[in-house]
């Protein structure tokens, strides 16, 4: 049996908890601050924390050991993350967290579609029904 503290399910659930806290904390934090500056400040906090984790756990890697493909896709991922954060903070600035977050979570639906299209991931009929329910649920929660 796999140790639940190291399973993908454990880390994914923890990610969801922190993502929920992110929405709540960000909504309060962005009230009196420009949304782009708020995104910049949050990113700086993340850089400091991750730098500390890498330092304390001796996990820094040689930049030469990383392939060009990894550099390309990590750069594209960073650009997409930055764009997502800028858009998310702007949405939080003008909308309710309880409406913005569910629409943001439509990314789950998009990951399923993109994973099937670009990564050849296979989802069962039941999986696709679940994806549809996630989409419907996100839209219902976000409606006034």
N, C-alpha and C positions, 0 to 999 in steps of 0.2 A: 504494500500500500504506500502511495506517495505521501510524503509529509505535506499536510495541507498548507503549511506556512511557506512552501516553496512552489505551490502549484500555480498555474496560470489563472485558475479560477479565483484563488485568494487575492492575487495581485490585481486582477481585473475588478473585483468587488471593491478593493481598497481604492483603486483608481476612481470608481464611481462615487465613493464617499467623498474623496477629495475634490472631485469635479463639482459635486453638489455644494460643498463648502466654498469652492472657488466662486461659484455664481453668487452666493449669498454675500461673501466678503467683498467681492468686486462691486456688487450693486451698491453697498454702503460706501465703499472706498471711492467710487467714481462720482458720487453725488456732487462733490465740491471741486473736482479736478477735471481738466481736459481729458477726454477718453484716450487720446494718443499718448499723452504724458503718463497716464495711469498704466497703459500697456508697457511703455518704456520702463517705468519704475518696477513693475512686476517682473519684467524680463531680467532686470539687473539683480533683483532678489534671487531669482532662479539661478542665474549664473554664479552668484556667490555661494549659494547652498550646494549646487552640484560641484563646483570647484572644491569646496570643503570636503564633500563626500569622496570625490576622486582622490584628493590628497590623503585623507585619513585612512582610506582603504587601499592605497597604493595601486589604483586602477588606471592611471594615466597610460596612454598608449603612444608609441612612436608614430608621428604623422606619416613617416615613410612606409609604415607597415599597412597603411590603409590603401585599398585599391582605388583606381580612378572611378570605377563604377560606384563604389561606396561613397566616395566624395560627391559624385554627381547626384545620387539619390538622396543623400543626407542634406545636401544643399537645397535640392528641390523640396524636401520635407521641411527644412527650416523656413524656406520662403512661404510655403503653404501654411505652416504654423503661425508665422508672423502675420500673414494676411488674415487668417482665421481669428487670431487674437484681436487685431485692430477692428475687424468687423464685429466681433463679439462684444468688445468694450463699448463700441459706438451704439450697438443695439441696447446694451444694459443702461447706457446713459439716458436713453429716451424711452425705454420700455420697462415692463415689469419683469423681474427675474423669473417669476413663475411662468411667464409666457416666452421669454427669450430662450431660456435653457432647453425647453422641449424642442423648439425649432432647431436649435443648435444640435440637438441629439439626433436630428434627421441624418446626421453624418453616419449613424449606425446603418441606416438604410442604404446610403450611398456607398459605404464600405462593402456591403454585401453585393451590390450591383457591380461596383468597380472590381471587386475580388473575382467575381464570376467572369467579367469581361476581359480583364487584363492579367489575372493571375491563374486563370483556369481552375478556380476553386469551385467545387461542386456542392450545391445546396439541395437538400431534399425538398419535396413538395411541402412537407411540414415546416422546414426552415423558411421557405418563401412565404408561407402563411404567417409565420411569426414576424418576418420582416414587414409584411403588409400591416399586421396589427400594430407594430411599433410605429409605422408611419401614421396610421389612423389615430393612434393614441396621442402621438405628439401633436398632431393637428387639432384634436379635440381639446387637449389641455391648453393649447395656445390660443384658442378662440375666446372671444370676450363673452 
